[in-house]
Amino acid sequence: MKILMTTAVALGLTASAAAAQDAVTLQLKWVTQAQFGGYYVALENGYYEDEGLDVTINPGGPDIAPPQVLAGGGADVIVEWMPAALAARERGLPLVNIAQPFARSGMMLTCWADAGIASPADFPGHTLGVWFFGNEYPFLSWMSQLGIPTEGGADGVEVLQQGFNVDPLLQRQADCISTMTYNEYWQVIDAGVSPDDLITYQYEDQGVATLEDGLYVLEESLDDPAFVDRMARFVRASMRGWDWAAEHPEEAAMIVLDYDESGAQTEQHQIRMMGEVAQLTDGSDGTLDEDAYQRTVDTLLAGGSDPVITMQPDGAFTHVVTDMALSE
């Protein structure tokens, strides 16, 4: 009886400790993969638990819009690209960036080298694959700055609404497609294409890069000091996860694979992705760089007759959370 009672007490204490943890639900922008490795590492290595948090990570997908999930109460914090977040804010959904783990953009256009595109000035007359559902904003702003119409014709580009695959390039339906440095580009290579057969144009190099994979919450939530404190602990643990993932890319990739319930990811691809993603988070402590923020805003405002946003945002980011996270 004494043993049973002791066990019961121990179980009770364990339950109490679990109940004392603050719940946080994170909605990812895309499926479980090394793009989000830092969060899975923080979960697996107990960094969230160390901060008194009980974190649930919900993967995304082609039919999941993180801002809608957040607005509907399905998450406390989301991973989203800044163009989509600022566009949503201007439309009335008050998203606020509380941290920016990705310091650089991984977005680029990957083109066939034999398509006759030696520079962006050669885009007119070609078909370019572009992701939509909010991911088209950087591309449209870039074309506007170049003065290239997106309605086709000899002086413009034909925009192919690209699915989240590389088939349009492989099947020669497009001369260029949207890719990420850590994902789709390598899918093309894995399909048997030599890097020498390709030419890439990174948004970062073209001066039109916009910030990706930031952490966003609803503005009204920041009025609650307890919520701010919870987010500060979440960001601190997450950045600890990102640092560990950068130092241990292979182990981090294995952790991601353990959480991939779809079974669609491969070890080789995830290890490579983790190494590429680490280059985008390198040097970041989670604090949003205001110069990079303003570059994003300026790029989006330069959208010609149909800009992504029409005015300078107000209150679209805060340093309160990262300042608190870094203070301890």
Secondary structure, 3 states (H helix, E strand, C coil): CHHHHHHHHHHHHHHHHHHHCEEEEEECCCCCCHHHHHHHHHHHCCHHHHCCEEEEEECCCCCCCHHHHHHCCCCCEEEECHHHHHHHHHCCCCEEEEECCCCCCCEEEEEEHHHCCCCHHHCCCCEEEECCCCCCHHHHHHHHHHCCCCCCCCCCCEEEECCCCCHHHHCCCCCEEEEECCCHHHHHHHCCCCHHHEEEEECCCCCCCCCCCEEEEEHHHHHCHHHHHHHHHHHHHHHHHHHHHHHCHHHHHHHHHHHCCCCCCCHHHHHHHHHHHHHHHCCCCCCCCHHHHHHHHHHHHCCCCCCCCCCCCCCCECCHHHHHHHCC
